Amino acid sequence: MLIVRIGLTLGSYRLVLRWIERYARPSRRPTAVLVLVWSVRHSAKLVPGASCLTQALAMRYLMLRAGEGCTIRIGVRETANRPFDAHAWVMYQGRVLIGGNEQDLAAFKPLVDL
């Protein structure tokens, strides 16, 4: 989580995503997806500024290490206070893993899947 956060601070999400795709080698020890979700949620509490994108990229790294694929979805919604609000969440086998529940995310219009 911390490395992803630093990468986003110093670079861009594309740079971090390329790094993840390049260096996330599958581990020999299988890890349950729910353990990975728990790890991301709890480590985010320890890393200042661990945004939804930071958490989604960290989840992507861990999923690739576990030999699983997932999709980072980025969407936007209109808000009363700002022109729009952006959010990132992780999809796995048609379910939301991290980033909210399906009811809350229904308000977001998906822009891109990574």
N, C-alpha and C positions, 0 to 999 in steps of 0.2 A: 504494500500500500504506500509506504513512504517513498520508495523508488519511483512509483508511478506519479505520485504527487510532485516530487522534485522534477521529474521529466516534463510534466505539464506546465510547471512554473517556468522552466528554462527553455522549453521548446513548444511543440504543438502536439495535439492528439495524434496526428498522422505519424509523427516521429515515434511517439510512444507505441502506437499500434504496430508499426513496422518492427520495432525492437521486440515486442511481444511475439509477433509471428515468427521472427527469426530465432529467438533464443528459448522459447518455451518448449523444451523437449519433454516428451512423455516420461513420467516417472515409472519405475518398475513396481512401485507399491501403489496399488489402486486406492483411491480415496473416494468416499461417498460424496455425492454432490451436495447433500444437506450439510455436511461438515464444512465444505468449501463456502457455502452461503453463510453459515455461522461465523466462519473465520473472517470473511469480508465485513460483515456487519459489525463485529466486535473490534476489529482492527481499525475500522473507520472512526471509532470513538477516540482512538489514541492518536490519530494523525490530524493535526489542525488543518482545516480547509479541505478535508477529504470529500469533495463534491460528488454528485451522482456520476459524473464522467470518470472521476478517479476510481470510484468503487466499481464501475462497470468494466473499466480496463483491467483492474486488479482481478476481477472475477474471470475475465477472459483469459488472463495469464494462467490462473489456477485451473481453469477448465481444460486448457490445452495441456497443461502438465498432467492432468488426470486422464488424458486421452479422449476427451469429450469436446465436441464443438458446441458453440453457442453463438447467439447473435446479439450484438449491441444495437439497440434501436434508439434513435434520437428523434424527438418530436418537439413540437411547439404548441402553445395554446395562447389565446388572447387573455389578457388580465385587465382589471380595472385600473391598476396603478402604472402599468408599463405597456408598451405596444405588444410585447409578447413575452412568454416565459418558456425557456427551453429546459428539457429534461432528458436524461439518458437512463435506460433500463436494460436488463439482460433477459433474453428469451432463450428457453431451452425446451425442446420438444413441445413447442406450442404453449408453454406456460411461462409466466413471469417468475424469474428466479430472484432477482434483486432490483430494487428501484421503485417499489410500490405494489399496489394490488390492481387487478384489472379494472375495477370500477373507477378508481382515481385516474388511471392512465387513459381511460376512454376519452377524457377531455383533451388529450394531446393528439395533434395530427402528426402522424409519423412522417419524417422528412427523409431519413436515410437509415439503412440497415448496414452495419459494419460486420 
